[in-house]
Amino acid sequence: MKRLIVVIFVLLVSQISAQTYEVGAFLGGANNIGDVGRTNFILPSGIAYGGLFKWNKSKRYAWRASVVHGKFTADDNKSSIASRRQRGYVVKNAITEASLGLEFNFVEYNLHKLGHAFTPYLYTGVTYFRYDFNYFDAGQLINFNQTDGSFAIPMTVGAKYRLNQFFILGVEIGARYTFTDNLDASNPSKSKLISNQLDVDFGNIFSDDWYVFSGLTLTYTFGRKPCQDCFE
């Protein structure tokens, strides 16, 4: 009986300490960097939330997929730039993104051993997102209640700490360089919705917009230890 208890204990410990996958949630804030509103790199003006999944392929990197939804408000009246305050534009937008890429750990991050673990990390990959399509006409924001889509390059820096054998807490700041200049309704593409005769572009039309998601992640770890590690 004692031997059976020992065997069961060893099997349980091996399963508990052999975590390969993570699934969890992201909660934080969103802000934009563009031609309307403030120019602060990190200053959330709306909430952001979503889910993420990680496949820890080694102690140094993990494949990562996520879906995040966020809202921001770009308000000229809160800008430090006098010309923007005088203009007084206000834009609200919502973004839903799907991202896939690689998360790189600065130090070895071993989830297959008991005890705490901590590391800073970087994440990048490719992101596709949808956002509200708006433009200004004679100072008035025109909303078609339609969305447009574009790609972005995510550049995220963060740090994560394993609370116990099942949960990992992280904090991260992720800037997205987009391939659109219309998150703030400053440079809409001409289409059947907008007359080519309307002069609706303003700001720096040669610089695309950014948006930032910053906040906390909490993930649950699970999965068997990769078989290639069984002989270590």
trRosetta pair geometry for C-beta under 8 A, 3 or more apart (Angstrom, degrees):
i j d omega theta_ij theta_ji phi_ij phi_ji
1 4 5.6 -53 -152 33 33 113
1 5 6.5 34 151 -19 65 103
2 5 5.6 -52 -150 34 34 112
2 6 6.4 35 151 -20 66 104
3 6 5.6 -54 -149 35 34 112
3 7 6.3 34 153 -20 67 105
4 7 5.7 -53 -147 36 32 111
4 8 6.3 31 155 -17 65 106
5 8 5.8 -55 -147 38 30 110
5 9 6.2 32 153 -21 64 108
6 9 5.7 -55 -148 36 30 113
6 10 6.4 30 155 -19 65 105
7 10 5.8 -54 -148 35 30 110
7 11 6.4 29 154 -17 64 107
8 11 5.8 -57 -149 38 31 111
8 12 6.3 31 154 -19 66 107
9 12 5.8 -56 -149 37 30 111
9 13 6.3 28 156 -17 65 107
10 13 5.9 -55 -147 37 30 110
10 14 6.3 30 155 -20 65 107
11 14 5.8 -55 -147 36 30 111
11 15 6.5 25 156 -15 64 106
12 15 5.9 -60 -151 38 31 107
12 16 6.1 28 155 -19 68 109
13 16 5.6 -55 -142 38 31 110
13 17 5.9 12 164 -5 67 114
13 114 7.5 -35 -166 -61 99 124
14 17 6.4 -64 -138 47 24 98
14 18 5.9 14 163 -17 62 123
14 225 7.3 -80 174 -4 86 130
15 18 5.9 -68 -136 40 25 105
15 224 7.3 -48 -126 -107 74 69
16 19 7.9 -20 168 -45 35 97
16 114 7.8 36 109 -92 107 92
16 165 4.9 14 169 160 99 150
16 166 7.9 -62 -154 -60 84 86
17 112 5.9 67 144 -177 83 43
17 113 6.0 12 -173 -131 117 14
17 114 5.2 -60 -105 -56 122 72
17 165 6.5 -72 -86 -139 54 120
17 225 8.0 8 101 -64 72 120
18 111 7.9 82 -160 119 22 84
18 112 5.3 26 -114 -131 57 84
18 223 7.3 -110 126 102 79 62
18 224 5.7 2 126 -163 127 40
18 225 3.3 -79 -150 -46 122 94
19 22 7.6 63 157 -70 113 77
19 56 7.6 56 118 33 74 140
19 111 4.5 -86 72 154 95 120
19 112 7.2 -157 36 -80 58 52
19 165 7.2 162 -30 176 132 72
19 166 7.6 171 -90 -111 147 43
19 221 3.5 40 -178 152 143 120
19 222 6.1 -16 -136 -57 89 9
19 223 6.0 87 -157 50 45 83
20 55 7.0 6 150 -155 89 63
20 56 5.5 -147 -164 56 50 94
20 111 7.2 167 -81 87 30 131
20 221 7.8 134 37 -171 26 92
20 222 7.7 -42 47 102 67 41
20 223 3.6 -89 47 105 95 133
20 224 6.5 -9 -3 67 129 38
20 225 6.8 164 -53 -105 108 28
20 226 6.3 118 -107 -44 133 82
21 53 7.2 -18 -171 -170 100 87
21 54 6.8 157 -160 84 52 60
21 55 5.8 -18 -107 -105 79 60
21 56 7.1 -153 -80 13 27 85
21 221 6.8 149 82 -153 47 57
21 222 5.5 -29 68 69 97 71
21 223 4.1 106 10 -30 94 138
22 52 7.7 2 112 111 100 92
22 53 6.9 160 88 -157 62 42
22 54 4.1 7 51 50 107 105
22 56 7.0 71 -12 -30 102 104
22 62 7.7 13 22 -174 118 154
22 168 6.4 -40 -129 34 136 131
22 219 3.9 32 178 159 112 137
22 220 6.8 152 -152 71 64 36
22 221 5.2 -29 -93 -94 79 68
22 222 7.9 140 -92 20 34 66
23 51 7.5 4 -174 -178 80 105
23 52 7.5 -178 -146 93 44 51
23 53 5.2 -4 -104 -108 77 78
23 54 7.8 -157 -66 24 41 67
23 219 6.3 147 71 -154 19 88
23 220 5.8 -26 64 57 74 89
23 222 7.5 -21 14 23 101 110
24 51 7.0 177 99 -150 33 70
24 52 6.0 -15 66 60 75 86
24 168 7.6 -121 -35 61 158 87
24 217 6.0 94 107 176 129 86
24 218 5.1 -153 -170 98 129 49
24 219 3.1 -118 -13 -98 139 57
24 220 5.8 147 -75 3 91 66
25 49 7.2 -10 -178 -168 101 87
25 50 7.2 165 -157 92 63 36
25 51 5.6 -41 -104 -102 59 65
25 52 7.5 154 -106 18 11 81
25 217 7.0 177 89 -147 42 60
25 218 5.8 -2 54 55 84 87
25 219 7.9 178 19 -79 47 56
26 48 7.2 -36 126 125 106 94
26 49 6.4 166 92 -152 70 41
26 50 4.8 -1 53 60 109 81
26 51 7.0 -158 11 -78 84 15
26 52 5.9 69 -33 -17 108 114
26 66 6.8 39 -13 -157 139 129
26 68 5.9 -37 74 -103 138 111
26 213 7.5 39 152 157 137 129
26 215 6.0 105 177 85 83 122
26 216 7.3 168 -150 87 54 43
26 217 5.1 -24 -97 -96 74 82
27 47 8.0 -27 -163 -169 75 97
27 48 7.5 154 -157 90 32 63
27 49 5.1 9 -108 -110 67 88
27 215 5.4 -142 100 166 40 138
27 216 5.7 -14 63 60 82 88
28 44 7.0 -147 152 -87 80 151
28 47 7.8 152 97 -159 32 57
28 48 5.1 -17 75 65 76 103
28 49 7.7 160 27 -77 53 53
28 213 6.1 108 78 176 125 76
28 214 5.1 -148 167 100 141 42
28 215 1.4 -126 -63 -56 119 125
28 216 6.2 151 -68 12 95 57
29 44 2.4 16 140 -141 136 158
29 45 7.4 118 178 20 112 28
29 46 6.6 139 -159 78 78 37
29 47 6.2 -63 -109 -113 59 34
29 48 5.7 99 -173 11 7 98
29 70 7.6 93 172 -146 30 118
29 213 7.5 173 87 -148 37 51
29 214 5.9 -15 59 63 82 83
29 215 6.2 144 10 -66 57 104
30 44 5.9 75 38 -137 25 89
30 45 7.2 -62 90 52 64 66
30 46 5.0 -30 59 73 97 91
30 47 7.0 15 9 98 96 16
30 48 4.2 114 -44 -55 99 116
30 70 3.3 122 -57 169 148 130
30 71 6.1 138 57 59 134 28
30 72 4.6 -110 115 -59 98 99
30 95 6.9 -178 -162 40 152 115
30 211 6.5 4 -170 177 98 108
30 212 6.9 158 -151 82 51 55
30 213 5.5 -18 -98 -97 80 68
31 38 7.7 -38 -171 71 128 112
31 40 7.1 -27 144 85 156 94
31 42 7.1 136 41 -149 136 30
31 43 5.2 96 -96 74 169 59
31 44 5.1 -133 -37 -105 101 33
31 45 5.1 96 -104 5 87 89
31 46 7.6 150 -75 27 55 77
31 72 5.2 134 -119 -130 32 130
31 211 7.0 179 94 -154 37 68
31 212 5.3 -9 60 55 81 102
32 36 8.0 21 94 68 130 84
32 37 6.9 85 72 61 101 139
32 45 7.9 -51 14 33 77 124
32 72 5.0 150 -19 109 92 155
32 74 5.4 -47 59 -70 125 114
32 93 7.2 51 -48 50 143 126
32 183 5.4 -173 -135 125 138 132
32 184 6.1 164 128 -63 151 101
32 209 6.3 -18 -169 -178 108 117
32 210 6.9 145 -165 86 58 58
32 211 4.9 -34 -105 -102 69 82
32 212 7.6 -180 -90 15 22 77
33 39 6.5 66 -143 -151 85 55
33 40 7.9 -127 -96 78 94 37
33 41 6.6 5 -80 -114 137 50
33 175 7.9 -2 9 -144 134 110
33 209 6.8 155 79 -166 60 68
33 210 4.0 -1 54 62 109 107
33 211 7.2 -169 16 -82 73 33
33 212 7.0 60 -19 -20 104 107
34 37 7.3 51 59 44 85 99
34 74 6.6 -37 55 -117 110 153
34 181 7.6 142 -144 -161 111 62
34 183 5.7 -162 -57 69 153 103
34 184 4.0 179 101 -9 145 135
34 186 6.5 179 158 8 117 136
34 203 7.3 25 159 174 81 164
34 209 4.1 -8 -92 -120 113 102
34 210 7.1 -169 -58 35 73 62
35 181 7.8 43 -9 -179 122 93
35 184 5.5 -178 52 83 75 141
35 186 4.1 72 60 -93 135 169
35 187 7.8 95 13 -22 146 99
35 202 6.7 164 147 106 144 79
35 203 2.8 -6 -144 -127 148 158
35 204 6.2 -171 -89 27 113 73
35 209 7.8 -86 -2 -89 80 97
36 74 4.1 85 105 136 99 129
36 75 7.8 57 153 -35 92 8
36 76 6.0 -70 -161 -60 75 89
36 84 7.2 151 -141 -148 44 116
36 89 5.0 -82 -134 97 117 123
36 90 7.8 157 170 -110 125 16
36 91 5.2 72 102 11 155 122
36 184 4.0 177 27 -179 111 129
36 185 7.2 15 -13 50 150 85
36 186 6.3 -170 -27 -56 101 114
36 203 7.5 -85 -41 -67 69 143
37 45 7.7 -64 -168 -39 148 164
37 73 7.4 154 -104 128 144 56
37 74 3.2 -124 -18 -166 136 73
37 75 5.1 65 -112 37 95 37
37 76 6.0 -87 -74 -64 40 43
37 78 6.7 6 -151 64 76 97
37 79 5.8 173 180 -69 26 102
37 84 7.3 -141 -31 175 8 140
37 89 7.9 -91 -43 90 67 90
37 90 8.0 81 -75 -122 96 50
37 91 7.2 -103 -32 41 116 94
37 184 7.0 -137 11 -127 106 131
38 43 5.9 -45 103 74 149 146
38 74 7.6 -142 25 -143 64 68
38 75 7.5 16 -19 59 85 72
38 78 5.7 -46 -51 109 104 97
38 79 5.3 -168 -84 -103 49 64
38 80 7.0 61 -131 -2 80 83
39 79 7.1 64 -14 -143 83 96
39 80 7.2 -83 29 39 101 102
39 81 7.1 71 -16 -26 122 117
40 43 3.8 50 93 -8 139 129
41 175 7.3 -42 -171 -88 96 129
41 212 6.8 103 168 -59 61 159
42 173 6.1 -42 -100 -141 132 131
42 212 6.1 -120 -101 138 63 156
42 214 5.7 49 -143 -33 108 159
44 47 7.8 61 172 -87 127 30
44 48 7.5 -116 -134 -1 123 105
44 72 7.6 -117 -158 -110 57 92
44 212 7.9 -117 -81 95 71 100
44 214 6.4 -127 -56 52 112 102
45 72 4.9 76 66 -156 103 73
45 73 4.5 -124 146 46 127 77
45 74 7.4 150 59 -66 164 39
45 75 7.5 176 -145 1 148 103
46 70 6.3 123 100 174 106 78
46 71 3.6 -110 162 96 148 77
46 72 4.6 -139 21 -86 119 36
46 73 6.0 122 -47 -10 108 79
46 92 8.0 110 -68 -148 143 89
47 70 6.8 -147 108 -138 43 68
47 71 6.2 24 50 41 65 96
48 68 5.9 23 177 174 103 111
48 69 6.9 -178 -148 94 62 41
48 70 3.3 -10 -103 -99 95 109
48 71 7.5 -169 -74 21 64 52
48 213 4.7 -152 148 -134 167 99
48 214 7.9 103 43 40 138 41
48 215 6.3 -157 73 -16 104 141
49 68 7.0 179 97 -149 22 74
49 69 6.3 -16 63 60 69 83
49 70 7.5 143 12 -81 48 68
50 66 6.0 80 125 174 130 95
50 67 5.1 -157 -163 100 117 55
50 68 3.3 -107 -13 -102 154 56
50 69 5.9 142 -74 10 96 64
51 66 6.8 -173 98 -147 45 68
51 67 5.8 10 54 53 82 89
52 64 6.5 -6 -174 -169 111 97
52 65 6.9 165 -154 89 63 47
52 66 3.9 -17 -103 -100 89 98
52 67 7.8 -173 -77 24 53 53
52 217 6.5 -27 36 -140 139 126
52 219 7.0 -66 81 -88 101 115
53 64 7.2 160 85 -152 51 52
53 65 5.0 -6 57 60 98 93
53 66 7.3 -176 21 -75 61 55
54 62 4.6 23 -175 153 106 136
54 63 7.0 154 -156 81 55 50
54 64 5.0 -13 -104 -101 81 80
54 103 6.6 -33 -128 25 118 142
54 219 6.7 6 18 -153 117 162
55 62 6.0 163 77 -167 42 83
55 63 4.4 -3 54 56 103 100
55 64 7.8 -155 24 -68 67 41
56 62 4.4 -38 -99 -102 54 111
56 109 7.8 -112 -142 101 127 106
56 111 5.9 73 92 19 171 136
57 61 6.0 -16 56 90 105 83
57 62 6.2 162 10 -112 76 44
57 63 6.3 68 -27 -11 115 90
58 61 5.8 31 53 42 97 72
59 105 7.0 -95 148 64 56 144
59 108 4.1 8 150 -156 131 83
59 109 5.5 160 -169 51 67 49
59 110 5.1 -16 -114 -75 113 72
60 104 6.7 -7 159 -154 80 71
60 105 5.3 -142 -151 52 38 97
60 108 6.6 -44 -68 -106 73 60
60 109 7.5 136 -85 24 25 86
61 102 5.8 -8 -171 -175 120 102
61 103 6.4 154 -158 82 64 54
61 104 5.1 -20 -102 -105 93 60
61 105 6.6 -146 -72 9 40 83
62 102 7.5 151 78 -158 40 57
62 103 4.7 -13 61 60 89 108
62 105 7.7 63 -6 -31 94 103
63 100 7.9 -2 -177 -169 91 82
63 101 7.8 -175 -151 106 59 25
63 102 6.4 -41 -104 -102 52 63
63 103 7.7 169 -104 17 4 85
64 99 7.8 -5 116 113 94 97
64 100 7.4 173 92 -147 55 42
64 101 6.0 -19 63 70 93 66
64 102 7.0 137 18 -119 92 13
64 103 4.7 68 -25 -24 134 112
64 123 6.2 -41 52 -138 153 124
64 125 7.3 -148 69 -27 92 147
65 98 7.8 -5 -172 -175 88 83
65 99 7.0 169 -151 90 46 57
65 100 5.0 -2 -106 -104 83 79
66 97 7.9 24 104 104 91 94
66 98 7.4 177 91 -150 49 45
66 99 5.0 -5 57 56 91 100
67 96 7.5 6 -175 -177 88 86
67 97 7.1 -179 -147 92 48 52
67 98 5.2 -12 -101 -102 81 74
67 99 7.8 178 -79 19 36 71
68 96 7.5 -177 93 -148 44 48
68 97 5.4 -6 58 57 85 95
68 99 7.5 0 11 4 104 115
68 213 5.9 23 146 -121 155 166
69 94 7.1 4 -174 -179 91 98
69 95 7.1 172 -150 91 48 53
69 96 4.7 -9 -104 -104 85 81
69 97 7.8 175 -81 20 40 64
70 94 7.2 177 94 -153 40 59
70 95 5.3 -8 62 59 84 96
70 211 7.5 160 85 159 134 129
70 213 5.7 -147 -50 -99 155 102
71 92 7.1 6 -176 -175 102 92
71 93 7.2 177 -148 92 62 43
71 94 4.8 -25 -99 -102 84 78
71 95 7.6 174 -84 19 35 70
72 92 7.4 -177 94 -146 44 54
72 93 6.1 -8 59 60 82 84
72 95 7.6 12 5 0 101 110
72 211 6.8 -157 -5 -140 151 110
73 90 6.9 -7 -176 -170 97 91
73 91 7.2 164 -157 86 51 47
73 92 5.0 -19 -104 -99 79 79
74 89 7.6 -3 113 112 98 97
74 90 7.1 166 88 -153 59 42
74 91 4.5 0 55 57 105 97
74 92 7.8 -167 23 -75 67 33
74 93 7.6 16 -1 7 104 106
74 184 4.9 -30 49 -122 169 107
75 78 4.6 55 92 14 109 107
75 79 7.4 -163 102 -31 59 81
75 90 4.9 10 -114 -116 73 88
76 79 5.3 -38 -158 0 46 124
76 84 4.2 -145 -149 164 94 85
76 85 5.9 179 149 -89 85 29
76 87 5.2 -96 -171 77 163 93
76 88 5.2 -152 79 -111 127 13
76 89 4.7 85 -20 45 129 65
76 90 6.8 -107 15 -63 82 58
77 85 5.9 79 -126 -135 39 73
77 88 5.8 38 -64 -128 90 71
77 90 7.2 -13 3 -72 104 103
79 84 4.0 -12 70 93 158 134
79 85 5.7 -146 63 -55 93 77
81 84 4.3 66 82 10 104 111
81 85 7.0 177 88 -12 54 84
82 85 5.7 -56 -150 36 35 111
82 86 6.3 34 154 -19 68 106
83 86 5.7 -53 -148 36 33 113
83 87 6.4 35 152 -21 64 105
84 87 5.5 -52 -147 35 35 112
84 89 7.6 -75 -162 33 79 93
85 88 7.0 32 176 -70 35 66
89 136 6.6 -55 -126 -88 126 147
89 139 7.6 -136 -90 -151 85 66
89 141 7.5 117 -158 -64 89 103
89 185 8.0 -151 178 73 132 116
90 141 7.4 -81 77 -34 66 141
91 134 6.5 165 -143 89 107 149
91 141 6.4 164 -101 -114 72 137
91 184 5.0 138 59 -154 159 63
91 185 5.2 -168 -116 14 136 116
92 132 8.0 22 107 48 65 154
93 131 5.7 17 177 -171 119 104
93 132 4.9 -151 -137 40 77 108
93 134 7.1 -126 -89 10 99 128
93 183 5.8 179 87 -176 172 73
93 184 7.4 -106 -18 -88 139 41
93 185 8.0 -172 -66 -32 120 91
94 131 6.9 173 82 -140 47 61
94 132 5.8 74 37 -26 77 109
95 129 5.3 4 -171 178 98 130
95 130 7.2 158 -151 79 51 48
95 131 4.9 -13 -99 -93 76 94
95 183 7.6 -6 -73 -134 120 113
95 211 6.1 128 -21 119 168 171
96 129 6.4 162 82 -154 41 76
96 130 5.1 -6 56 53 94 96
96 131 7.9 -178 22 -72 62 51
97 127 5.2 0 -172 -175 122 111
97 128 6.8 159 -151 84 70 39
97 129 3.7 -31 -94 -93 86 102
97 130 7.8 -170 -76 20 48 59
97 152 7.3 -47 -128 39 133 127
97 176 7.4 -125 -106 -94 163 164
98 127 7.1 162 82 -152 41 63
98 128 5.5 -9 58 60 91 88
98 129 7.5 175 19 -81 57 56
99 125 6.0 115 175 76 88 121
99 126 7.1 178 -147 91 65 40
99 127 4.2 -19 -99 -101 93 89
99 128 7.9 -180 -79 23 50 55
99 154 5.6 35 -142 -24 140 148
100 125 5.3 -141 101 158 43 143
100 126 6.2 -10 61 59 81 82
101 123 6.1 111 95 178 122 83
101 124 5.4 -131 177 110 148 35
101 125 1.5 -127 -75 -50 114 126
101 126 6.4 151 -70 13 100 52
101 154 6.6 -148 3 57 155 118
102 123 7.1 -175 93 -142 41 61
102 124 6.8 -11 57 63 79 66
102 125 6.1 142 9 -75 59 98
103 121 5.5 21 178 167 95 133
103 122 7.3 170 -154 87 54 41
103 123 4.5 -19 -102 -96 77 94
104 121 6.2 161 80 -159 45 80
104 122 5.0 -10 56 59 99 90
104 123 7.4 177 16 -80 68 43
105 108 7.1 93 111 -117 131 15
105 109 4.4 -122 -143 -4 162 122
105 119 4.5 23 -160 136 103 152
105 120 7.7 133 -156 82 57 43
105 121 5.1 -38 -99 -99 53 99
106 119 5.6 178 47 -174 80 95
106 120 4.6 19 6 70 136 89
106 121 6.5 -135 -12 -83 81 43
106 122 7.7 91 -57 -10 86 89
107 118 8.0 29 61 97 128 62
107 119 4.7 -148 52 -117 86 105
107 120 7.7 77 5 35 90 71
108 119 7.7 -156 73 -84 20 139
109 117 5.5 106 -153 163 72 127
109 118 8.0 -119 -114 89 96 13
109 119 4.5 -89 -74 1 114 144
109 121 7.9 -17 -31 -73 153 116
109 160 7.7 46 -140 76 146 112
110 113 5.0 29 122 15 119 109
110 117 6.3 -159 55 -108 58 140
111 117 6.8 -106 -82 25 57 161
111 162 7.2 164 -111 -91 82 146
111 221 6.0 -150 -166 -153 136 152
112 225 5.4 81 -127 -117 120 110
112 229 6.6 -80 -129 139 175 156
113 117 7.9 115 67 -64 94 119
114 165 6.8 -32 -125 -89 70 111
116 161 7.0 -6 -171 -174 105 86
116 162 5.5 173 -151 74 54 91
116 163 7.8 -1 -118 -126 92 11
117 161 7.4 172 87 -151 50 44
117 162 4.4 43 44 10 85 126
118 159 7.2 14 -173 178 89 100
118 160 7.2 -174 -141 93 52 49
118 161 4.7 0 -103 -107 91 79
118 162 7.3 -126 -62 15 55 75
119 159 7.0 -161 104 -146 35 69
119 160 6.4 -5 59 55 72 83
120 157 7.2 -4 -178 -175 104 86
120 158 7.0 169 -156 97 63 37
120 159 4.6 -40 -101 -94 63 87
121 157 7.6 168 88 -153 48 47
121 158 5.6 -18 61 69 88 82
121 159 6.9 150 13 -98 76 34
121 160 6.4 3 2 4 126 105
122 156 6.8 142 -164 83 49 63
122 157 5.8 -19 -104 -102 70 67
123 154 6.5 -26 116 121 93 118
123 156 4.0 -11 57 63 101 116
123 157 7.9 -162 21 -69 74 26
123 158 7.2 8 -2 16 111 112
123 172 7.5 11 17 -154 126 145
123 174 7.0 -32 71 -108 115 114
124 153 6.9 6 -159 178 100 85
124 154 5.8 -179 -131 86 51 75
124 155 5.9 10 -97 -100 101 54
124 156 7.0 -177 -66 24 55 79
125 154 6.1 3 46 46 74 111
126 151 6.6 -29 -171 -162 93 113
126 153 7.2 -37 -111 -106 51 58
126 154 7.8 -173 -102 10 4 93
127 151 6.6 135 81 -165 57 61
127 152 4.3 -30 75 67 113 91
127 153 7.1 -177 22 -86 98 11
127 154 5.0 95 -32 -37 128 103
127 176 5.9 -65 61 -133 156 124
128 149 6.7 13 180 -176 93 110
128 150 7.6 -176 -149 97 61 30
128 151 5.5 -36 -98 -102 66 69
128 152 7.7 166 -88 20 21 77
129 149 6.9 175 92 -146 39 69
129 150 6.5 -18 62 63 81 70
129 151 7.8 131 18 -115 74 22
129 152 6.1 7 6 3 118 121
129 176 7.6 60 -16 159 146 160
129 178 7.5 -70 47 -114 126 114
130 147 4.7 30 177 163 106 136
130 148 7.2 163 -151 82 65 30
130 149 5.0 -35 -97 -93 70 83
131 147 6.3 151 76 -154 24 89
131 148 6.2 -27 64 62 77 78
131 149 7.7 143 17 -96 70 36
131 150 7.5 -24 16 21 112 102
131 180 7.6 -168 42 77 136 154
131 182 8.0 158 95 98 128 85
131 183 5.9 -54 168 -116 163 77
132 143 6.9 -17 172 -141 122 100
132 146 7.8 116 -153 82 59 38
132 147 6.0 -60 -97 -104 36 71
132 148 7.9 28 135 18 12 80
133 144 5.8 -24 88 43 102 116
133 146 5.1 -25 41 90 121 86
133 147 6.0 152 -14 -141 93 16
133 148 4.4 95 -76 -21 108 106
133 182 7.2 17 -134 134 65 133
133 188 6.9 90 -171 -130 87 113
133 193 7.7 67 131 86 134 162
134 141 5.8 -4 -178 -172 126 95
134 142 6.4 156 -161 78 70 55
134 143 5.2 -23 -107 -96 99 68
134 144 7.5 -167 -94 8 49 78
134 182 7.6 170 58 169 63 97
134 185 4.0 -51 102 -92 98 118
134 188 7.4 -134 94 -75 34 125
135 141 7.8 164 91 -150 24 55
135 142 5.4 -14 67 54 72 106
135 182 7.5 -40 -82 -150 83 113
135 185 5.0 176 -104 -165 30 91
135 188 4.0 -65 -76 -12 122 141
135 194 6.4 40 28 -99 160 136
135 200 4.8 29 171 166 127 141
136 139 6.4 -1 -177 -120 112 13
136 140 6.7 146 -155 69 68 33
136 141 5.8 -39 -96 -93 72 53
136 142 7.0 161 -107 7 18 85
136 185 5.6 105 -27 135 81 118
136 186 7.6 11 10 -98 113 46
136 200 6.2 160 69 -160 61 89
136 202 7.2 -29 57 14 129 127
137 140 5.8 -32 69 62 71 87
137 142 5.3 34 8 -29 110 127
137 198 6.4 -42 -116 -160 106 136
137 200 6.0 -39 -83 -106 72 110
141 185 6.3 36 -134 138 92 176
144 193 5.8 -17 -94 -159 154 141
146 193 7.6 -128 41 -93 147 159
148 180 7.3 136 114 -126 125 155
148 182 7.1 18 62 85 151 131
148 189 7.8 144 -137 26 152 114
150 178 5.7 65 111 -173 132 102
150 179 5.1 -162 -179 68 112 83
150 180 4.1 -122 -60 -30 168 118
151 178 7.5 156 95 -151 38 62
151 179 5.3 20 64 19 78 126
152 176 4.1 30 156 177 141 108
152 177 6.1 160 -162 77 82 41
152 178 4.3 -38 -97 -97 104 63
152 179 6.7 -151 -82 -1 52 77
152 211 7.8 -52 -127 39 161 94
153 176 6.9 154 70 -156 40 61
153 177 4.8 -9 53 56 96 99
154 174 5.6 -9 -165 -174 103 112
154 175 7.6 148 -155 83 52 42
154 176 5.3 -28 -96 -98 64 82
155 174 7.0 155 78 -156 40 61
155 175 5.1 -19 64 66 96 90
155 176 7.5 170 19 -87 71 32
155 177 7.0 40 -4 -10 114 99
156 172 5.4 21 -179 176 109 122
156 173 6.9 172 -148 88 66 41
156 174 3.5 -15 -99 -103 100 93
156 175 7.5 178 -78 24 52 53
157 172 6.7 173 91 -149 36 78
157 173 5.9 -7 60 58 82 88
157 174 7.8 173 21 -82 48 54
158 170 5.5 42 158 175 130 109
158 171 5.9 -177 -153 93 91 45
158 172 2.9 -35 -86 -96 127 90
158 173 6.9 165 -76 17 76 54
158 174 7.8 -17 -45 -55 111 88
158 217 7.7 32 -175 12 155 121
159 170 6.6 179 91 -148 40 73
159 171 5.9 0 54 54 83 86
159 172 7.6 175 19 -76 46 68
160 168 5.4 23 177 169 114 111
160 169 6.9 167 -152 88 66 39
160 170 3.8 -26 -98 -94 88 100
160 171 7.9 178 -80 19 51 53
160 217 7.3 -38 -104 71 106 115
161 168 7.0 166 82 -158 34 69
161 169 5.5 -18 62 64 87 88
161 170 7.4 162 17 -83 61 52
162 165 7.8 40 170 -93 119 23
162 167 7.5 137 -159 91 60 46
162 168 5.0 -37 -101 -103 62 84
162 221 8.0 -7 -128 -17 109 143
163 167 4.7 -20 50 90 118 99
163 168 6.8 -169 5 -98 81 26
163 169 5.6 68 -44 -9 110 105
164 167 5.8 39 43 37 85 87
165 221 7.4 -112 155 66 51 122
166 220 5.8 -9 167 -150 88 77
166 221 5.8 -156 -150 46 38 83
166 222 7.8 28 -139 -65 83 73
167 218 6.5 -10 -165 -170 103 90
167 219 7.1 154 -151 80 54 45
167 220 6.1 -27 -95 -100 67 60
167 221 7.4 -147 -66 4 19 88
168 217 7.8 -5 107 111 88 98
168 218 7.4 162 80 -152 51 44
168 219 4.9 -14 57 60 100 95
168 221 6.4 74 -17 -40 110 109
169 216 7.0 -24 -168 -168 85 106
169 217 7.3 152 -161 83 39 60
169 218 5.7 -8 -106 -103 67 76
170 216 6.7 147 83 -163 54 56
170 217 4.0 -5 60 55 108 104
170 218 7.6 -165 25 -69 74 35
170 219 7.4 22 1 1 114 104
171 215 7.5 -123 -143 131 65 26
171 216 5.6 -30 -98 -103 69 67
171 217 7.6 -161 -71 18 24 76
172 214 7.0 -146 104 -138 52 57
172 215 7.2 -10 59 61 71 49
172 217 6.5 20 8 -11 114 114
173 212 6.8 -8 -173 -171 84 111
173 214 4.4 2 -114 -111 73 103
174 212 6.7 157 85 -155 50 62
174 213 5.0 -9 63 63 105 87
174 214 6.9 179 24 -78 63 55
175 210 5.8 -10 -171 -174 99 122
175 211 7.7 164 -153 89 56 32
175 212 5.0 -25 -101 -100 66 89
176 210 6.4 154 77 -159 55 67
176 211 5.3 -9 54 61 108 76
176 212 7.2 -172 15 -82 75 38
176 213 7.6 41 -17 2 110 93
177 208 6.9 84 180 91 77 118
177 210 5.8 -32 -101 -103 51 90
178 183 6.7 105 47 -39 162 125
178 208 5.5 -144 84 156 73 117
178 209 5.3 -7 51 76 124 78
178 210 6.6 178 6 -100 89 32
178 211 6.8 42 -33 6 124 91
179 208 6.0 -49 -127 -137 23 159
180 183 6.5 114 99 -38 108 79
180 208 6.2 102 65 -151 23 105
180 209 6.3 -27 92 33 71 105
181 186 6.4 -80 149 80 88 97
181 187 3.8 0 105 57 111 138
181 203 7.9 -171 173 90 112 120
181 205 6.3 106 137 -147 162 52
181 207 7.0 113 -114 88 116 44
181 208 5.0 -107 -71 -118 78 54
181 209 5.7 138 -129 -21 40 88
182 185 6.2 43 -168 -98 76 25
182 186 6.6 -155 -114 48 50 58
182 187 5.2 -118 -73 70 79 66
182 188 5.0 93 -126 -87 137 53
182 189 7.1 -91 -33 -14 151 73
182 209 7.3 -118 31 -7 24 134
183 209 4.2 -150 22 113 117 164
183 211 6.2 -160 -151 -54 163 113
184 203 7.7 54 87 -15 126 166
184 209 6.3 164 -2 -106 96 139
185 188 6.7 -7 -152 -48 57 103
186 201 6.9 57 156 -154 62 55
186 202 5.4 -97 -155 67 87 74
186 203 4.4 -7 -175 24 142 133
186 205 7.6 -149 133 -89 99 71
187 201 5.0 42 -114 -130 70 93
187 202 7.8 -139 -65 41 71 43
187 203 7.1 -98 -42 62 101 107
187 205 5.1 141 -107 -125 133 85
188 194 5.9 134 110 -39 128 163
188 200 6.1 -18 37 107 107 131
188 201 7.7 -140 33 -80 60 72
189 194 8.0 150 99 40 42 134
190 194 5.4 -116 -133 86 56 109
190 196 5.2 57 -164 -98 142 75
191 194 5.8 69 46 29 65 87
194 198 6.0 -101 -179 50 89 131
194 200 6.6 -85 -161 17 132 150
195 198 4.8 101 70 -13 91 99
201 205 5.4 24 178 -89 127 132
202 205 7.9 157 92 -57 8 97
204 207 4.4 13 120 26 122 111
225 229 5.6 -100 166 74 104 121
225 230 6.8 128 109 -78 115 72
226 229 5.0 84 73 4 85 104
226 230 8.0 -127 106 -32 51 78
227 230 5.3 -21 -160 -15 51 121
229 232 5.1 -31 -168 -2 68 123
